[in-house]
Amino acid sequence: MATTARCVVDESARIEGVVQLGEDNVVEEGVEISNTSAEPLVIGRGNRFEAGCVVRASVGDYNVFKARCVVEAGVEIGSGCCVGATVRLREGTYENSSVWRDDDVVRVMRCEHLLDLHRAIVTAYVTSLGRRGSLR
């Protein structure tokens, strides 16, 4: 795993394979970020991976992956997305989108403001952790 400065990675998180983790990412407990390909899995900057989520796809900047969501290899996550709790994505391309479950149906709404919102939230969160000495 290649990490850059200013990341918060919980000790129970598993980052497996060739993964390039950008700045200001927050990886909470029980998260799995895995890559079985020889090509690097690129994680941009300012992403938040909440407890128990599984990500097997490259992602852009300032995304939020809610608890226990699963993003399979082959899915394309650009920037400014929010993948809701327990959502499982097996295919598709997402950019500035909110994805959530409504019973057993996965719904998607494009939200142009999400990138700016996530950038502000993650920057404030990482900055506050840095003041407490929690950054690696």
One Martini backbone bead per residue (centre of mass of N, CA, C, O) as a GRO file, in nm:
protein
  136
    1MET     BB    1   0.097   0.036   0.022
    2ALA     BB    2   0.022   0.374  -0.069
    3THR     BB    3   0.081   0.663   0.121
    4THR     BB    4  -0.010   0.970   0.229
    5ALA     BB    5  -0.052   1.233   0.381
    6ARG     BB    6  -0.321   1.284   0.588
    7CYS     BB    7  -0.421   1.006   0.709
    8VAL     BB    8  -0.693   0.795   0.827
    9VAL     BB    9  -0.623   0.469   0.975
   10ASP     BB   10  -0.753   0.208   1.094
   11GLU     BB   11  -0.626  -0.082   1.237
   12SER     BB   12  -0.879  -0.268   1.113
   13ALA     BB   13  -0.807  -0.207   0.842
   14ARG     BB   14  -0.804  -0.324   0.493
   15ILE     BB   15  -0.518  -0.307   0.272
   16GLU     BB   16  -0.507  -0.462  -0.049
   17GLY     BB   17  -0.261  -0.450  -0.248
   18VAL     BB   18  -0.246  -0.218  -0.506
   19VAL     BB   19  -0.252   0.097  -0.333
   20GLN     BB   20  -0.345   0.442  -0.387
   21LEU     BB   21  -0.336   0.682  -0.130
   22GLY     BB   22  -0.445   0.973  -0.074
   23GLU     BB   23  -0.518   1.254   0.064
   24ASP     BB   24  -0.747   1.293   0.325
   25ASN     BB   25  -0.819   1.011   0.425
   26VAL     BB   26  -1.089   0.807   0.569
   27VAL     BB   27  -1.045   0.498   0.760
   28GLU     BB   28  -1.238   0.289   0.910
   29GLU     BB   29  -1.362   0.040   1.071
   30GLY     BB   30  -1.356  -0.257   0.876
   31VAL     BB   31  -1.229  -0.179   0.622
   32GLU     BB   32  -1.219  -0.265   0.263
   33ILE     BB   33  -0.934  -0.240   0.045
   34SER     BB   34  -0.917  -0.397  -0.280
   35ASN     BB   35  -0.663  -0.565  -0.497
   36THR     BB   36  -0.615  -0.809  -0.777
   37SER     BB   37  -0.451  -0.635  -0.949
   38ALA     BB   38  -0.162  -0.509  -1.102
   39GLU     BB   39  -0.303  -0.260  -1.102
   40PRO     BB   40  -0.361   0.022  -0.960
   41LEU     BB   41  -0.547   0.141  -0.694
   42VAL     BB   42  -0.715   0.450  -0.699
   43ILE     BB   43  -0.718   0.695  -0.440
   44GLY     BB   44  -0.800   0.978  -0.379
   45ARG     BB   45  -0.906   1.264  -0.224
   46GLY     BB   46  -1.120   1.306   0.049
   47ASN     BB   47  -1.215   1.033   0.160
   48ARG     BB   48  -1.490   0.833   0.307
   49PHE     BB   49  -1.474   0.533   0.510
   50GLU     BB   50  -1.699   0.353   0.653
   51ALA     BB   51  -1.796   0.116   0.842
   52GLY     BB   52  -1.759  -0.190   0.661
   53CYS     BB   53  -1.663  -0.121   0.395
   54VAL     BB   54  -1.635  -0.209   0.036
   55VAL     BB   55  -1.350  -0.160  -0.191
   56ARG     BB   56  -1.274  -0.245  -0.561
   57ALA     BB   57  -1.240   0.058  -0.665
   58SER     BB   58  -1.174   0.328  -0.816
   59VAL     BB   59  -1.138   0.671  -0.695
   60GLY     BB   60  -1.180   0.981  -0.646
   61ASP     BB   61  -1.298   1.274  -0.505
   62TYR     BB   62  -1.495   1.336  -0.245
   63ASN     BB   63  -1.612   1.074  -0.099
   64VAL     BB   64  -1.885   0.865   0.035
   65PHE     BB   65  -1.882   0.562   0.236
   66LYS     BB   66  -2.102   0.393   0.378
   67ALA     BB   67  -2.203   0.167   0.576
   68ARG     BB   68  -2.173  -0.148   0.426
   69CYS     BB   69  -2.079  -0.095   0.159
   70VAL     BB   70  -2.046  -0.202  -0.199
   71VAL     BB   71  -1.764  -0.189  -0.434
   72GLU     BB   72  -1.697  -0.314  -0.724
   73ALA     BB   73  -1.529  -0.415  -0.964
   74GLY     BB   74  -1.579  -0.182  -1.245
   75VAL     BB   75  -1.653   0.051  -1.100
   76GLU     BB   76  -1.723   0.409  -1.136
   77ILE     BB   77  -1.577   0.658  -0.926
   78GLY     BB   78  -1.558   0.967  -0.900
   79SER     BB   79  -1.680   1.268  -0.788
   80GLY     BB   80  -1.907   1.353  -0.541
   81CYS     BB   81  -2.000   1.093  -0.376
   82CYS     BB   82  -2.276   0.889  -0.234
   83VAL     BB   83  -2.274   0.581  -0.064
   84GLY     BB   84  -2.492   0.403   0.083
   85ALA     BB   85  -2.604   0.211   0.307
   86THR     BB   86  -2.587  -0.124   0.186
   87VAL     BB   87  -2.487  -0.075  -0.084
   88ARG     BB   88  -2.463  -0.247  -0.410
   89LEU     BB   89  -2.204  -0.224  -0.656
   90ARG     BB   90  -2.145  -0.377  -0.992
   91GLU     BB   91  -2.214  -0.121  -1.176
   92GLY     BB   92  -2.099   0.168  -1.324
   93THR     BB   93  -2.127   0.533  -1.337
   94TYR     BB   94  -2.010   0.794  -1.107
   95GLU     BB   95  -2.112   1.147  -1.065
   96ASN     BB   96  -2.235   1.349  -0.855
   97SER     BB   97  -2.371   1.117  -0.656
   98SER     BB   98  -2.656   0.964  -0.512
   99VAL     BB   99  -2.670   0.646  -0.337
  100TRP     BB  100  -2.959   0.436  -0.265
  101ARG     BB  101  -3.193   0.264  -0.067
  102ASP     BB  102  -3.526   0.126  -0.164
  103ASP     BB  103  -3.528  -0.128  -0.031
  104ASP     BB  104  -3.434  -0.319  -0.324
  105VAL     BB  105  -3.370  -0.036  -0.451
  106VAL     BB  106  -3.152   0.141  -0.650
  107ARG     BB  107  -3.072   0.484  -0.623
  108VAL     BB  108  -3.023   0.785  -0.833
  109MET     BB  109  -2.871   1.115  -0.777
  110ARG     BB  110  -2.791   1.408  -0.911
  111CYS     BB  111  -2.532   1.625  -0.743
  112GLU     BB  112  -2.347   1.906  -0.787
  113HIS     BB  113  -2.285   1.985  -0.467
  114LEU     BB  114  -2.119   1.742  -0.338
  115LEU     BB  115  -1.824   1.813  -0.379
  116ASP     BB  116  -1.815   2.067  -0.199
  117LEU     BB  117  -1.928   1.937   0.056
  118HIS     BB  118  -1.714   1.709   0.094
  119ARG     BB  119  -1.468   1.888   0.101
  120ALA     BB  120  -1.545   2.044   0.360
  121ILE     BB  121  -1.582   1.806   0.554
  122VAL     BB  122  -1.308   1.657   0.524
  123THR     BB  123  -1.123   1.894   0.588
  124ALA     BB  124  -1.230   1.943   0.876
  125TYR     BB  125  -1.179   1.658   0.988
  126VAL     BB  126  -0.873   1.634   0.932
  127THR     BB  127  -0.790   1.889   1.083
  128SER     BB  128  -0.895   1.800   1.365
  129LEU     BB  129  -0.716   1.544   1.382
  130GLY     BB  130  -0.439   1.687   1.355
  131ARG     BB  131  -0.463   1.838   1.631
  132ARG     BB  132  -0.475   1.541   1.788
  133GLY     BB  133  -0.269   1.330   1.642
  134SER     BB  134  -0.426   1.107   1.422
  135LEU     BB  135  -0.221   1.110   1.201
  136ARG     BB  136  -0.019   0.937   0.939
   0.00000   0.00000   0.00000
